[in-house]
């Protein structure tokens, strides 16, 4: 007992001494009190002196003091530091940190500002403390920088491949100094003190960098910060107890995010949407102003955020309107409307359905002509209505089915049946569609060409959820070709597992997508083989589930579309995983965790397997914990970003993906499946049971007659 008492007394004394030491340090700055570094140091107990004039600061400070000359007007105004300030500081042996300044003894003589795009900070020298090692990476969002000519910089800027380190080194790329030391002067060519406002990451690395800088400035090697300031954080830590209502609150925040982000297009700013959407090839723009009104769903909903964070912490929007997103968001809104007893959500859900079929071009032109071979298909987006992905059609349709079940409004049963059958008749003999189809080709070839062709494509990401649609409709109608083709496709896919599977950004997402049709096949034909297939895929997926509930990403072998970035040059040029190699501790909410969440719940209910049920609960807790919390950035408050580093408990990963990177959000793919599944868990229900009662059967014969000529 005596030893324990002494131990705790010792800890208190150490903490008191560190705090007292921090307060005794002579630290001054020229800049605003609102600067992130000033706020951080103040929160750590440092007593700071503020000056408006650098020369007066040098004159007033005692010998050996630390002086920070901060860039108040970043990125638009460059810090101007006269040589007289530097000379006077050297005479008094001050340690001076200067950022984003030019005319510094010839080191930075050009006041031209350059802006990084895919470049990241790279540790280029040893000795930056115990944490940071050469080739470690730091994210500096929207980095505005000046170019310097110096030898042996501590930190450089460059475009490199890698998760948290430059895997291929930097010998083959152009780099630019970001941080260097010269005779008691530390110079940053950008505003490194913008770490909180600019949402720099990963947080542990930035904390370590500033501990090193502060240690150098104060000549103390043992300096450590007790905490770190954030504007955007997870809702809960990895270990704190979740409140009883946390999942319900997660649903509330998750659906409110659609409104926080002003993602519903309103007629008053329709021109803004069309301006930034353009032709759909680069539908990017600044955030919709918070002063703009939300639409009611009748003009659709935007995709969400791109993975570009600006220097002020705001995030770029994706102004594209896609069909799949509309159906998925309709599902989430109707689910939340039911759980939270909010009729406004239910009304918006119905209007999104109406937008799909009557307010947009998704099913216009030939797609609305009963004599056309593309009749019933849903176009990819308003800019590409002639492009079809059966996976996108499947998620839109599943969303609308779920929306109808929650709201009780079966407005589009006929169109749902027609879409499923239209996809069926454009699948091969073996039940595969092969990814992307285009309207001109189908009009030229006729649907019979696709129905009669031989094609096997064991690629669950693109194929498997339409099989789930076939099984769902078969269960309601008994139409035999739906089951026959699905069983053939699933059998061939499982025979190819795992070595002959195609995968997109990783093998885990393919497993996550395959679970749903396997679970529903068990519903229809509960055989030992079908259960074996399901358990094989689920078990392998869950080998990577962590104690926190996170599911670690994994690259596959064989036929991967987008594997690890092959070189520094290729970073950011195409779609890519969040990880560089297996073992990187990252979960993906865009391709894996979101779909696994929904599918595992279906598998648990279909089989009664306790391990599946426990895995779903762990994943639910994880997603509840990592939901974004931000009082400053309302447009991300309540969202889920694509990437989460569960070791760091931080939003960090490789941002190599050219379309949907680490910090992207998606109103459909990510947000909707998580929100809707949280509702299903709250109600202890499966989607299969939820949607059991439907009248789609009454539309079946007419749809078969149209699609197959009565066959």
VEXLUM-468427 format. One line per field, with one value per residue (C-alpha): residue number from 0; residue in one letter; z, y, x. Coordinates in steps of 0.02 Angstrom, whole numbers. Example, Ala and Ser with C-alpha at 12.3 -4.5 7.8 and 13.67 -1.06 7.14 Angstrom:
BEGIN
n	[0; 1] $
res	[A; S] $
zz	[390; 357] $
yy	[-225; -53] $
xx	[615; 684] $
***
This chain:
BEGIN
n	[0; 1; 2; 3; 4; 5; 6; 7; 8; 9; 10; 11; 12; 13; 14; 15; 16; 17; 18; 19; 20; 21; 22; 23; 24; 25; 26; 27; 28; 29; 30; 31; 32; 33; 34; 35; 36; 37; 38; 39; 40; 41; 42; 43; 44; 45; 46; 47; 48; 49; 50; 51; 52; 53; 54; 55; 56; 57; 58; 59; 60; 61; 62; 63; 64; 65; 66; 67; 68; 69; 70; 71; 72; 73; 74; 75; 76; 77; 78; 79; 80; 81; 82; 83; 84; 85; 86; 87; 88; 89; 90; 91; 92; 93; 94; 95; 96; 97; 98; 99; 100; 101; 102; 103; 104; 105; 106; 107; 108; 109; 110; 111; 112; 113; 114; 115; 116; 117; 118; 119; 120; 121; 122; 123; 124; 125; 126; 127; 128; 129; 130; 131; 132; 133; 134; 135; 136; 137; 138; 139; 140; 141; 142; 143; 144; 145; 146; 147; 148; 149; 150; 151; 152; 153; 154; 155; 156; 157; 158; 159; 160; 161; 162; 163; 164; 165; 166; 167; 168; 169; 170; 171; 172; 173; 174; 175; 176; 177; 178; 179; 180; 181; 182; 183; 184; 185; 186; 187; 188; 189; 190; 191; 192; 193; 194; 195; 196; 197; 198; 199; 200; 201; 202; 203; 204; 205; 206; 207; 208; 209; 210; 211; 212; 213; 214; 215; 216; 217; 218; 219; 220; 221; 222; 223; 224; 225; 226; 227; 228; 229; 230; 231; 232; 233; 234; 235; 236; 237; 238; 239; 240; 241; 242; 243; 244; 245; 246; 247; 248; 249; 250; 251; 252; 253; 254; 255; 256; 257; 258; 259; 260; 261; 262; 263; 264; 265; 266; 267; 268; 269; 270; 271; 272; 273; 274; 275; 276; 277; 278; 279; 280; 281; 282; 283; 284; 285; 286; 287; 288; 289; 290; 291; 292; 293; 294; 295; 296; 297; 298; 299; 300; 301; 302; 303; 304; 305; 306; 307; 308; 309; 310; 311; 312; 313; 314; 315; 316; 317; 318; 319; 320; 321; 322; 323; 324; 325; 326; 327; 328; 329; 330; 331; 332; 333; 334; 335; 336; 337; 338; 339; 340; 341; 342; 343; 344; 345; 346; 347; 348; 349; 350; 351; 352; 353; 354; 355; 356; 357; 358; 359; 360; 361; 362; 363; 364; 365; 366; 367; 368; 369; 370; 371; 372; 373; 374; 375; 376; 377; 378; 379; 380; 381; 382; 383; 384; 385; 386; 387; 388; 389; 390; 391; 392; 393; 394; 395; 396; 397; 398; 399; 400; 401; 402; 403; 404; 405; 406; 407; 408; 409; 410; 411; 412; 413; 414; 415; 416; 417; 418; 419; 420; 421; 422; 423; 424; 425; 426; 427; 428; 429; 430; 431; 432; 433; 434; 435; 436; 437; 438; 439; 440; 441; 442; 443; 444; 445; 446; 447; 448; 449; 450; 451; 452; 453; 454; 455; 456; 457; 458; 459; 460; 461; 462; 463; 464; 465; 466; 467; 468; 469; 470; 471; 472; 473; 474; 475; 476; 477; 478; 479; 480; 481; 482; 483; 484; 485; 486; 487; 488; 489; 490; 491; 492; 493; 494; 495; 496; 497; 498; 499; 500; 501; 502; 503; 504; 505; 506; 507; 508; 509; 510; 511; 512; 513; 514; 515; 516; 517; 518; 519; 520; 521; 522; 523; 524; 525; 526; 527; 528; 529; 530; 531; 532; 533; 534; 535; 536; 537; 538; 539; 540; 541; 542; 543; 544; 545; 546; 547; 548; 549; 550; 551; 552; 553; 554; 555; 556; 557; 558; 559; 560; 561; 562; 563; 564; 565; 566; 567; 568; 569; 570; 571; 572; 573; 574; 575; 576; 577; 578; 579; 580; 581; 582; 583; 584; 585; 586; 587; 588; 589; 590; 591; 592; 593; 594; 595; 596; 597; 598; 599; 600; 601; 602; 603; 604; 605; 606; 607; 608; 609; 610; 611; 612; 613; 614; 615; 616; 617; 618; 619; 620; 621; 622; 623; 624; 625; 626; 627; 628; 629; 630; 631; 632; 633; 634; 635; 636; 637; 638; 639; 640; 641; 642; 643; 644; 645; 646; 647; 648; 649; 650; 651; 652; 653; 654; 655; 656; 657; 658; 659; 660; 661; 662; 663; 664; 665; 666; 667; 668; 669; 670; 671; 672; 673; 674; 675; 676; 677; 678; 679; 680; 681; 682; 683; 684; 685; 686; 687; 688; 689; 690; 691; 692; 693; 694; 695; 696; 697; 698; 699; 700; 701; 702; 703; 704; 705; 706; 707; 708; 709; 710] $
res	[X; X; X; X; X; X; X; X; X; X; X; X; X; X; X; X; X; X; X; X; X; X; X; X; X; X; X; X; X; X; X; X; X; X; X; X; X; X; X; X; X; X; X; X; X; X; X; X; X; X; X; X; X; X; X; X; X; X; X; X; X; X; X; X; X; X; X; X; X; X; X; X; X; X; X; X; X; X; X; X; X; X; X; X; X; X; X; X; X; X; X; X; X; X; X; X; X; X; X; X; X; X; X; X; X; X; X; X; X; X; X; X; X; X; X; X; X; X; X; X; X; X; X; X; X; X; X; X; X; X; X; X; X; X; X; X; X; X; X; X; X; X; X; X; X; X; X; X; X; X; X; X; X; X; X; X; X; X; X; X; X; X; X; X; X; X; X; X; X; X; X; X; X; X; X; X; X; X; X; X; X; X; X; X; X; X; X; X; X; X; X; X; X; X; X; X; X; X; X; X; X; X; X; X; X; X; X; X; X; X; X; X; X; X; X; X; X; X; X; X; X; X; X; X; X; X; X; X; X; X; X; X; X; X; X; X; X; X; X; X; X; X; X; X; X; X; X; X; X; X; X; X; X; X; X; X; X; X; X; X; X; X; X; X; X; X; X; X; X; X; X; X; X; X; X; X; X; X; X; X; X; X; X; X; X; X; X; X; X; X; X; X; X; X; X; X; X; X; X; X; X; X; X; X; X; X; X; X; X; X; X; X; X; X; X; X; X; X; X; X; X; X; X; X; X; X; X; X; X; X; X; X; X; X; X; X; X; X; X; X; X; X; X; X; X; X; X; X; X; X; X; X; X; X; X; X; X; X; X; X; X; X; X; X; X; X; X; X; X; X; X; X; X; X; X; X; X; X; X; X; X; X; X; X; X; X; X; X; X; X; X; X; X; X; X; X; X; X; X; X; X; X; X; X; X; X; X; X; X; X; X; X; X; X; X; X; X; X; X; X; X; X; X; X; X; X; X; X; X; X; X; X; X; X; X; X; X; X; X; X; X; X; X; X; X; X; X; X; X; X; X; X; X; X; X; X; X; X; X; X; X; X; X; X; X; X; X; X; X; X; X; X; X; X; X; X; X; X; X; X; X; X; X; X; X; X; X; X; X; X; X; X; X; X; X; X; X; X; X; X; X; X; X; X; X; X; X; X; X; X; X; X; X; X; X; X; X; X; X; X; X; X; X; X; X; X; X; X; X; X; X; X; X; X; X; X; X; X; X; X; X; X; X; X; X; X; X; X; X; X; X; X; X; X; X; X; X; X; X; X; X; X; X; X; X; X; X; X; X; X; X; X; X; X; X; X; X; X; X; X; X; X; X; X; X; X; X; X; X; X; X; X; X; X; X; X; X; X; X; X; X; X; X; X; X; X; X; X; X; X; X; X; X; X; X; X; X; X; X; X; X; X; X; X; X; X; X; X; X; X; X; X; X; X; X; X; X; X; X; X; X; X; X; X; X; X; X; X; X; X; X; X; X; X; X; X; X; X; X; X; X; X; X; X; X; X; X; X; X; X; X; X; X; X; X; X; X; X; X; X; X; X; X; X; X; X; X; X; X; X; X; X; X; X; X; X; X; X; X; X; X; X; X; X; X; X; X; X; X; X; X] $
zz	[0; 43; -130; -220; -120; -164; -347; -360; -262; -384; -531; -457; -425; -603; -674; -560; -608; -794; -780; -679; -801; -948; -863; -826; -1008; -1093; -1250; -1355; -1521; -1652; -1718; -1669; -1509; -1615; -1697; -1674; -1596; -1474; -1423; -1404; -1299; -1190; -1157; -1104; -972; -1062; -1016; -1182; -1219; -1371; -1476; -1628; -1689; -1707; -1675; -1514; -1462; -1486; -1386; -1242; -1223; -1107; -1177; -1232; -1252; -1388; -1516; -1643; -1794; -1856; -2024; -1981; -2159; -2229; -2367; -2448; -2360; -2342; -2179; -2198; -2083; -2096; -2084; -1938; -1836; -1870; -1832; -1669; -1618; -1649; -1544; -1397; -1435; -1454; -1535; -1673; -1774; -1934; -2052; -2227; -2246; -2384; -2398; -2268; -2304; -2477; -2420; -2481; -2604; -2712; -2649; -2773; -2684; -2741; -2697; -2667; -2731; -2693; -2609; -2425; -2296; -2285; -2141; -2230; -2086; -1930; -1758; -1757; -1589; -1544; -1645; -1817; -1928; -2102; -2237; -2117; -2194; -2132; -2217; -2246; -2326; -2465; -2428; -2489; -2484; -2537; -2619; -2529; -2575; -2426; -2386; -2264; -2230; -2089; -2183; -2370; -2480; -2618; -2706; -2644; -2628; -2460; -2312; -2176; -2250; -2420; -2475; -2631; -2554; -2630; -2748; -2903; -2861; -2846; -2666; -2586; -2412; -2283; -2124; -2093; -1962; -1986; -1841; -1704; -1833; -1881; -2042; -2113; -2293; -2256; -2105; -1999; -1856; -1954; -1896; -1811; -1932; -2083; -2008; -2033; -1998; -1929; -1762; -1670; -1799; -1792; -1604; -1613; -1740; -1632; -1477; -1572; -1629; -1453; -1380; -1501; -1468; -1278; -1276; -1184; -1249; -1129; -1186; -1216; -1239; -1134; -1270; -1446; -1514; -1649; -1747; -1811; -1701; -1682; -1573; -1442; -1395; -1425; -1244; -1160; -1118; -1247; -1181; -1184; -1323; -1425; -1575; -1582; -1568; -1708; -1820; -1774; -1811; -1966; -2049; -1992; -2082; -2249; -2194; -2107; -2270; -2375; -2493; -2548; -2704; -2689; -2837; -2770; -2801; -2941; -3054; -2929; -2933; -3123; -3134; -3027; -3088; -3268; -3378; -3230; -3265; -3127; -3023; -2886; -2800; -2634; -2496; -2516; -2403; -2237; -2273; -2423; -2398; -2408; -2543; -2500; -2604; -2761; -2851; -2784; -2669; -2701; -2676; -2528; -2503; -2609; -2518; -2533; -2375; -2395; -2288; -2181; -2143; -2262; -2381; -2565; -2621; -2757; -2852; -2949; -2941; -2962; -2965; -2838; -2709; -2722; -2684; -2544; -2458; -2475; -2375; -2237; -2225; -2215; -2085; -1977; -2002; -1932; -1785; -1737; -1781; -1899; -2044; -2130; -2160; -2228; -2345; -2412; -2439; -2549; -2649; -2687; -2759; -2865; -2923; -2985; -3092; -3136; -3094; -3180; -3338; -3252; -3333; -3477; -3666; -3719; -3537; -3528; -3694; -3670; -3841; -3803; -3747; -3611; -3543; -3353; -3328; -3222; -3287; -3187; -3163; -3234; -3338; -3392; -3406; -3545; -3431; -3326; -3182; -3114; -2942; -2943; -3002; -2863; -2724; -2790; -2799; -2629; -2558; -2632; -2571; -2395; -2404; -2453; -2310; -2180; -2248; -2302; -2469; -2611; -2748; -2864; -2851; -3037; -3081; -2955; -3035; -3209; -3160; -3084; -3236; -3354; -3270; -3274; -3461; -3493; -3390; -3467; -3470; -3310; -3226; -3246; -3323; -3325; -3248; -3358; -3500; -3615; -3697; -3878; -3871; -3799; -3927; -4064; -3998; -3920; -3747; -3817; -3857; -3671; -3615; -3728; -3711; -3609; -3477; -3305; -3198; -3018; -2957; -2812; -2803; -2975; -2981; -2814; -2752; -2909; -2870; -2700; -2793; -2898; -2741; -2657; -2806; -2826; -2645; -2679; -2849; -2876; -3050; -3080; -3196; -3055; -2943; -3080; -3143; -2967; -2908; -3061; -3036; -2851; -2878; -3010; -2900; -2748; -2851; -2903; -2723; -2677; -2803; -2958; -2888; -2966; -2840; -2852; -2709; -2599; -2565; -2406; -2502; -2614; -2463; -2388; -2546; -2567; -2396; -2442; -2584; -2487; -2335; -2440; -2531; -2360; -2333; -2491; -2489; -2318; -2366; -2287; -2443; -2444; -2259; -2290; -2427; -2316; -2167; -2274; -2330; -2163; -2064; -2179; -2172; -1982; -1965; -1990; -1865; -1721; -1538; -1572; -1705; -1849; -2003; -2070; -2257; -2355; -2530; -2628; -2748; -2929; -3026; -2932; -3026; -2909; -2795; -2708; -2800; -2904; -2900; -2835; -3007; -3004; -2837; -2861; -3044; -3025; -2898; -2758; -2588; -2424; -2376; -2456; -2393; -2290; -2106; -2122; -1985; -2082; -2101; -2259; -2239; -2427; -2492; -2347; -2174; -2235; -2342; -2218; -2082; -2181; -2247; -2083; -2003; -2139; -2115; -1926; -1943; -2082; -1984; -1800; -1788; -1625; -1692; -1834; -1713; -1600; -1749; -1804; -1631; -1622; -1794; -1742; -1588; -1694; -1820; -1679; -1603; -1763; -1825; -1854; -1721; -1759; -1693; -1816; -1977; -1976; -2150; -2084; -1911; -1908; -2063; -2086; -2185; -2297; -2197; -2015; -1939; -1788; -1710; -1705; -1683; -1816; -1991; -2086; -2235; -2405; -2508; -2674; -2738; -2880; -2854; -2674; -2559; -2372; -2317; -2441; -2382; -2482; -2446; -2525; -2514; -2343; -2246; -2299; -2270; -2100; -2042; -2107; -2030; -1864; -1870; -1909; -1759; -1649; -1704; -1693; -1869; -2037; -2205; -2268; -2130; -2146; -2331; -2324; -2346; -2521; -2671; -2807; -2864; -2943; -3066; -3108; -3253; -3348; -3324; -3384; -3537; -3578; -3544; -3615; -3728; -3606; -3582] $
yy	[0; 116; 86; 124; 285; 340; 298; 411; 550; 537; 553; 709; 787; 750; 827; 980; 1003; 990; 1114; 1234; 1216; 1254; 1412; 1470; 1459; 1627; 1604; 1749; 1766; 1892; 1844; 1823; 1744; 1634; 1548; 1359; 1351; 1490; 1400; 1236; 1309; 1406; 1247; 1162; 1294; 1401; 1585; 1673; 1852; 1931; 2067; 2159; 2205; 2075; 2200; 2259; 2078; 2042; 2196; 2152; 1968; 1900; 1808; 1629; 1657; 1580; 1689; 1631; 1741; 1670; 1693; 1786; 1812; 1638; 1592; 1760; 1866; 1818; 1852; 1991; 1974; 2098; 2050; 2169; 2058; 1903; 1990; 2061; 1892; 1809; 1936; 1894; 1708; 1693; 1541; 1602; 1509; 1597; 1532; 1576; 1720; 1779; 1882; 1775; 1795; 1722; 1560; 1616; 1758; 1726; 1779; 1669; 1558; 1378; 1265; 1078; 954; 774; 814; 773; 820; 696; 682; 699; 697; 592; 665; 737; 660; 480; 466; 536; 439; 477; 449; 467; 563; 711; 778; 967; 1003; 1134; 1175; 1348; 1362; 1462; 1383; 1382; 1331; 1244; 1089; 955; 1011; 926; 912; 918; 919; 790; 673; 498; 333; 254; 242; 330; 327; 358; 177; 211; 346; 518; 499; 498; 648; 835; 892; 1063; 1109; 1139; 1154; 1186; 1259; 1396; 1463; 1471; 1508; 1379; 1418; 1343; 1383; 1357; 1385; 1234; 1317; 1294; 1113; 1122; 1242; 1150; 979; 915; 732; 611; 697; 594; 641; 825; 822; 742; 871; 1017; 936; 929; 1110; 1169; 1065; 1144; 1318; 1300; 1187; 1050; 871; 807; 920; 832; 893; 818; 830; 894; 1015; 962; 1040; 870; 715; 545; 547; 434; 366; 186; 135; 247; 170; 207; 290; 184; 290; 305; 204; 296; 460; 401; 379; 551; 633; 528; 578; 758; 766; 766; 932; 998; 981; 1065; 916; 923; 1029; 1176; 1272; 1433; 1368; 1244; 1347; 1326; 1137; 1131; 1246; 1134; 969; 1014; 862; 748; 721; 840; 883; 974; 1140; 1231; 1186; 1240; 1394; 1360; 1507; 1417; 1323; 1135; 1061; 940; 794; 833; 893; 754; 747; 775; 643; 722; 775; 745; 704; 880; 984; 1168; 1269; 1334; 1160; 1169; 1024; 1012; 950; 826; 907; 750; 676; 487; 368; 245; 381; 437; 264; 233; 400; 366; 207; 296; 436; 318; 210; 361; 431; 271; 256; 440; 467; 609; 628; 755; 621; 503; 638; 674; 487; 476; 630; 554; 402; 515; 607; 444; 395; 560; 706; 653; 569; 406; 315; 433; 408; 227; 173; 218; 137; -36; -89; -42; -170; -46; -25; -27; 5; 153; 270; 294; 483; 635; 668; 486; 413; 299; 205; 57; -34; -173; -145; 36; -19; -149; -25; 99; -35; -111; 64; 95; -73; -35; 141; 74; -50; 82; 214; 100; 192; 68; 199; 113; -74; -92; 2; -101; -264; -197; -145; -313; -406; -285; -324; -509; -509; -417; -543; -690; -872; -891; -738; -610; -437; -396; -224; -75; -83; 62; 103; 121; -55; -131; -40; -108; -286; -313; -388; -566; -548; -525; -658; -789; -747; -844; -735; -776; -631; -682; -503; -480; -291; -273; -424; -491; -368; -387; -573; -522; -427; -581; -687; -558; -550; -739; -757; -642; -710; -884; -836; -979; -895; -775; -918; -1023; -889; -833; -1008; -1035; -868; -896; -1074; -1018; -874; -983; -1112; -972; -913; -846; -856; -823; -683; -513; -373; -185; -95; -246; -423; -375; -272; -420; -531; -397; -386; -575; -603; -531; -650; -798; -753; -737; -899; -982; -902; -984; -1148; -1185; -1322; -1372; -1315; -1144; -1120; -1179; -1048; -912; -961; -974; -793; -722; -811; -747; -570; -575; -636; -453; -385; -299; -291; -115; -187; -114; -224; -209; -188; -320; -329; -489; -586; -622; -507; -343; -189; -62; -129; -41; 112; 50; 207; 384; 445; 345; 412; 494; 447; 312; 227; 151; 65; 159; 48; 15; -160; -290; -252; -65; -33; 52; 22; 74; 140; 164; -10; -133; -89; -8; -156; -284; -202; -222; -395; -468; -419; -515; -665; -663; -664; -793; -918; -874; -885; -803; -759; -661; -570; -523; -463; -350; -276; -241; -160; -55; 6; 47; 147; 237; 286; 349; 454; 630; 762; 945; 1104; 1208; 1113; 1073; 997; 850; 836; 668; 598; 449; 477; 338; 303; 272; 224; 125; 112; 300; 324; 457; 494; 445; 335; 343; 473; 399; 366; 486; 480; 445; 467; 452; 599; 581; 561; 488; 519; 353; 216; 262; 361; 275; 94; 134; 238; 114; -36; 53; 70; -116; -158; -42; -135; -306; -340; -393; -313; -480; -483; -297; -310; -475; -395; -324; -327; -335; -502; -414; -326; -480; -557; -395; -358; -532; -509; -344; -404; -580; -579; -683; -819] $
xx	[0; 145; 224; 61; 40; 217; 187; 35; 120; 264; 148; 69; 239; 297; 139; 157; 339; 304; 162; 268; 412; 296; 236; 415; 470; 494; 389; 327; 240; 190; 20; -160; -219; -332; -183; -191; -18; -57; -216; -123; 17; -105; -205; -43; -9; 121; 122; 140; 184; 104; 188; 129; 304; 444; 585; 503; 479; 664; 710; 593; 633; 769; 918; 878; 691; 583; 495; 365; 332; 167; 82; -77; -135; -103; -125; -160; -30; 152; 242; 370; 521; 664; 845; 865; 748; 851; 1016; 950; 880; 1048; 1138; 1023; 1035; 848; 770; 654; 524; 469; 335; 276; 399; 517; 678; 764; 950; 931; 851; 681; 699; 546; 375; 281; 155; 137; -9; 7; -121; -75; 89; 117; 246; 390; 513; 681; 804; 835; 823; 646; 612; 574; 413; 450; 568; 637; 506; 359; 214; 113; -42; -46; -213; -213; -32; 19; 208; 360; 510; 676; 852; 929; 1029; 968; 789; 696; 533; 498; 345; 323; 202; 238; 147; 117; -1; 99; 273; 351; 364; 469; 577; 599; 747; 637; 527; 546; 538; 524; 586; 449; 551; 735; 855; 984; 1086; 954; 818; 688; 598; 438; 395; 210; 98; 134; 40; -122; -135; -306; -391; -325; -365; -188; -159; -120; -139; -8; 124; 81; 84; 257; 317; 263; 337; 502; 488; 442; 582; 704; 637; 648; 801; 706; 714; 580; 439; 274; 96; -42; -174; -204; -333; -457; -600; -660; -659; -741; -897; -820; -650; -604; -633; -761; -928; -1061; -1220; -1377; -1454; -1293; -1353; -1518; -1423; -1310; -1462; -1526; -1359; -1333; -1495; -1483; -1315; -1408; -1481; -1325; -1233; -1368; -1359; -1541; -1546; -1665; -1737; -1660; -1483; -1513; -1399; -1256; -1279; -1280; -1128; -1018; -1089; -1048; -1039; -1004; -819; -762; -916; -821; -851; -848; -971; -1151; -1165; -1250; -1366; -1440; -1604; -1620; -1728; -1867; -1802; -1901; -1742; -1632; -1482; -1296; -1163; -1072; -891; -739; -578; -506; -492; -452; -331; -475; -541; -689; -709; -744; -916; -963; -1107; -1153; -1328; -1332; -1478; -1410; -1385; -1567; -1635; -1511; -1547; -1733; -1704; -1608; -1736; -1884; -1794; -1752; -1926; -1999; -1879; -1883; -2066; -2021; -2143; -2030; -1900; -2033; -2098; -1924; -1896; -2051; -2000; -1831; -1920; -2029; -1873; -1797; -1945; -2028; -1915; -1754; -1691; -1642; -1790; -1827; -1815; -1785; -1781; -1966; -2012; -2088; -2025; -1845; -1716; -1662; -1838; -1838; -1652; -1598; -1464; -1306; -1323; -1410; -1254; -1234; -1410; -1351; -1230; -1287; -1204; -1311; -1234; -1294; -1465; -1469; -1430; -1557; -1691; -1649; -1656; -1828; -1894; -1833; -1903; -2074; -2072; -2030; -2148; -2291; -2300; -2276; -2272; -2148; -2179; -2208; -2048; -1950; -2009; -1971; -1795; -1751; -1815; -1729; -1564; -1604; -1631; -1467; -1368; -1278; -1331; -1232; -1311; -1171; -1184; -999; -996; -1035; -1160; -1205; -1369; -1307; -1235; -1393; -1501; -1390; -1373; -1545; -1572; -1570; -1385; -1345; -1470; -1392; -1207; -1081; -1001; -931; -872; -834; -829; -952; -932; -1010; -1124; -1183; -1312; -1416; -1419; -1489; -1626; -1664; -1680; -1791; -1909; -1909; -1963; -2111; -2163; -2091; -2027; -1905; -1775; -1732; -1678; -1600; -1482; -1438; -1394; -1284; -1195; -1167; -1104; -979; -922; -897; -804; -686; -658; -535; -395; -499; -605; -588; -575; -586; -498; -469; -528; -622; -749; -784; -817; -929; -1032; -1048; -1126; -1297; -1345; -1273; -1379; -1535; -1498; -1500; -1670; -1736; -1640; -1567; -1445; -1278; -1186; -1266; -1228; -1051; -1027; -1095; -990; -834; -849; -907; -772; -635; -704; -711; -532; -490; -617; -530; -581; -647; -764; -664; -638; -461; -441; -347; -278; -307; -200; -236; -351; -359; -418; -339; -204; -61; 2; 148; 255; 263; 212; 50; -9; -179; -202; -336; -447; -347; -358; -338; -192; -24; 2; -90; -74; -105; -233; -372; -559; -652; -830; -859; -824; -819; -883; -1044; -1096; -1031; -1138; -1299; -1255; -1195; -1359; -1450; -1335; -1361; -1550; -1548; -1443; -1461; -1271; -1218; -1045; -1124; -1237; -1093; -991; -1134; -1149; -962; -966; -1116; -1022; -869; -971; -1060; -894; -811; -958; -893; -919; -885; -963; -862; -895; -1080; -1074; -971; -1051; -1140; -1054; -939; -780; -720; -562; -524; -357; -416; -242; -221; -410; -399; -462; -306; -258; -178; -271; -218; -394; -431; -619; -666; -518; -490; -597; -739; -917; -1061; -1243; -1284; -1153; -1083; -1211; -1371; -1323; -1249; -1398; -1528; -1438; -1424; -1613; -1632; -1525; -1626; -1782; -1695; -1750; -1681; -1717; -1784; -1915; -1950; -1991; -2086; -2257; -2269; -2386; -2253; -2326; -2473; -2356; -2255; -2350; -2368; -2182; -2134; -2243; -2158; -1982; -1989; -2140; -2243; -2112] $
***
